[in-house]
């Protein structure tokens, strides 16, 4: 960056060309298998999240430590226990860092010791059933890394809809900016919640269910066909997408 600015100051490089070079410089090449987007959080408000599936544990660890060294933390989704073990081995070299493996959410957070995430606002997360908790937890971890304080209520699905009233009232009283609702089976809970609150609701269908329409298809179609206004829907089991969308709602609400 310093070299580019010097060229601009000396008239050797135009503003437009300098902008292009700076944008290109934001992406750091790591060995021969990954390009790390260091400045994504500045552009979009959302940090790069490392997707572990399809990568070896060595590759996951290399990418995570490169990003964490530059940004003080790295978040990994769909992580395996062997990924966490490989990262813990790296702590002999990176002594200032710690590794937090959430087995339920299948996430790993690599963080410099003492580093804290700035809290920008509150969101709620509701899970219909116990089987939906892994996706809800993935959304929670992602949202917290993106600066959200998360209030959660699990196992409050429509099979016992009386269970929903108290936690939903609490979320409304806490002035949450958005509510993530995670549900499998027929996926009706997000529509119910969207019809009761005045904040954006993000529906997350999960791959929980029986027979025809199982693997999340019935829940996805039900949410897409909802007649409740103010409901956005992400893909099946996409806790990352829900967490990041909620975080962007918080950022926009904060600007007002």
JODAGI-V602273 format. One record per helix or strand of 3 or more residues. SS is the DSSP state (a for helix, b for strand). FROM is the first residue (numbers start at 1). TO is the last residue. If there is no record, write none. Layout:
ss->(SS:SS)
from->(FROM:FROM)
to->(TO:TO)
This chain:
ss->(a:a:b:b:a:b:a:b:a:b:b:b:a:b:a:a:b:a:b:a:b:a)
from->(2:15:27:34:40:49:57:73:81:97:107:121:130:148:158:162:178:189:200:217:231:239)
to->(9:25:30:37:44:51:71:77:90:102:112:127:145:154:160:173:183:194:205:224:234:255)
